[in-house]
């Protein structure tokens, strides 16, 4: 077993841990994005219950949050 074999599972666990720490809102999803007022697709509203932004605005939000 080499370093790559050892690092692979550790990296997988680190990614899983990071994903589990992402805040997930609960409750009712918004029908329209709070930032751009575009409709939020029903599939997103069901998959990410409690969402308040469309996918693009959510990505922009997290990019900006990382800069702070």
Short mmCIF file of the C-alpha atoms (twelve columns), coordinates in Angstrom:
data_MODEL
# 
_entry.id   MODEL 
# 
loop_
_atom_site.group_PDB 
_atom_site.id 
_atom_site.type_symbol 
_atom_site.label_atom_id 
_atom_site.label_alt_id 
_atom_site.label_comp_id 
_atom_site.label_asym_id 
_atom_site.label_seq_id 
_atom_site.Cartn_x 
_atom_site.Cartn_y 
_atom_site.Cartn_z 
_atom_site.pdbx_PDB_model_num 
ATOM 1  C CA . UNK A 1  0.000   0.000  0.000   1 
ATOM 2  C CA . UNK A 2  1.459   3.373  -1.001  1 
ATOM 3  C CA . UNK A 3  0.721   6.971  -0.009  1 
ATOM 4  C CA . UNK A 4  -1.923  7.371  -2.716  1 
ATOM 5  C CA . UNK A 5  -3.819  4.315  -1.462  1 
ATOM 6  C CA . UNK A 6  -3.764  5.729  2.051   1 
ATOM 7  C CA . UNK A 7  -4.699  9.292  1.029   1 
ATOM 8  C CA . UNK A 8  -7.701  8.349  -1.148  1 
ATOM 9  C CA . UNK A 9  -10.065 7.257  1.640   1 
ATOM 10 C CA . UNK A 10 -8.920  10.158 3.831   1 
ATOM 11 C CA . UNK A 11 -9.707  12.625 1.066   1 
ATOM 12 C CA . UNK A 12 -13.115 11.024 0.490   1 
ATOM 13 C CA . UNK A 13 -13.889 11.366 4.197   1 
ATOM 14 C CA . UNK A 14 -12.731 14.981 4.261   1 
ATOM 15 C CA . UNK A 15 -15.033 15.820 1.343   1 
ATOM 16 C CA . UNK A 16 -17.969 14.014 2.979   1 
ATOM 17 C CA . UNK A 17 -17.332 15.893 6.240   1 
ATOM 18 C CA . UNK A 18 -17.212 19.241 4.418   1 
ATOM 19 C CA . UNK A 19 -20.462 18.518 2.600   1 
ATOM 20 C CA . UNK A 20 -22.172 17.556 5.845   1 
ATOM 21 C CA . UNK A 21 -21.208 20.941 7.359   1 
ATOM 22 C CA . UNK A 22 -22.880 22.974 4.606   1 
ATOM 23 C CA . UNK A 23 -25.898 24.660 6.164   1 
ATOM 24 C CA . UNK A 24 -29.167 23.330 4.821   1 
ATOM 25 C CA . UNK A 25 -32.185 25.502 5.350   1 
ATOM 26 C CA . UNK A 26 -35.399 23.773 6.183   1 
ATOM 27 C CA . UNK A 27 -38.984 24.701 5.741   1 
ATOM 28 C CA . UNK A 28 -40.720 26.125 2.744   1 
ATOM 29 C CA . UNK A 29 -38.750 27.114 -0.334  1 
ATOM 30 C CA . UNK A 30 -39.227 30.486 -1.945  1 
ATOM 31 C CA . UNK A 31 -40.964 30.543 -5.316  1 
ATOM 32 C CA . UNK A 32 -38.801 33.454 -6.496  1 
ATOM 33 C CA . UNK A 33 -35.127 34.129 -5.862  1 
ATOM 34 C CA . UNK A 34 -34.565 36.718 -3.116  1 
ATOM 35 C CA . UNK A 35 -31.666 38.227 -5.079  1 
ATOM 36 C CA . UNK A 36 -32.783 38.350 -8.732  1 
ATOM 37 C CA . UNK A 37 -36.559 37.706 -8.493  1 
ATOM 38 C CA . UNK A 38 -36.392 34.925 -11.112 1 
ATOM 39 C CA . UNK A 39 -38.615 31.891 -10.492 1 
ATOM 40 C CA . UNK A 40 -36.908 28.998 -8.692  1 
ATOM 41 C CA . UNK A 41 -37.545 25.745 -10.595 1 
ATOM 42 C CA . UNK A 42 -39.786 23.270 -8.798  1 
ATOM 43 C CA . UNK A 43 -37.112 20.557 -9.008  1 
ATOM 44 C CA . UNK A 44 -34.692 22.758 -7.049  1 
ATOM 45 C CA . UNK A 45 -37.375 23.718 -4.545  1 
ATOM 46 C CA . UNK A 46 -38.058 20.032 -3.866  1 
ATOM 47 C CA . UNK A 47 -34.418 18.910 -3.813  1 
ATOM 48 C CA . UNK A 48 -33.218 21.749 -1.569  1 
ATOM 49 C CA . UNK A 49 -36.126 22.465 0.721   1 
ATOM 50 C CA . UNK A 50 -35.981 25.903 2.219   1 
ATOM 51 C CA . UNK A 51 -33.950 27.400 -0.626  1 
ATOM 52 C CA . UNK A 52 -34.250 31.133 -1.095  1 
ATOM 53 C CA . UNK A 53 -32.062 31.641 -4.183  1 
ATOM 54 C CA . UNK A 54 -31.796 30.281 -7.717  1 
ATOM 55 C CA . UNK A 55 -28.715 28.175 -8.477  1 
ATOM 56 C CA . UNK A 56 -26.741 31.054 -10.028 1 
ATOM 57 C CA . UNK A 57 -27.432 33.450 -7.169  1 
ATOM 58 C CA . UNK A 58 -26.641 30.731 -4.606  1 
ATOM 59 C CA . UNK A 59 -23.261 30.153 -6.273  1 
ATOM 60 C CA . UNK A 60 -22.600 33.904 -6.348  1 
ATOM 61 C CA . UNK A 61 -23.601 34.158 -2.673  1 
ATOM 62 C CA . UNK A 62 -21.097 31.491 -1.590  1 
ATOM 63 C CA . UNK A 63 -18.308 32.919 -3.757  1 
ATOM 64 C CA . UNK A 64 -18.825 36.320 -2.152  1 
ATOM 65 C CA . UNK A 65 -19.065 34.782 1.336   1 
ATOM 66 C CA . UNK A 66 -15.673 33.116 0.860   1 
ATOM 67 C CA . UNK A 67 -14.105 36.481 -0.016  1 
ATOM 68 C CA . UNK A 68 -15.118 38.038 3.300   1 
# 
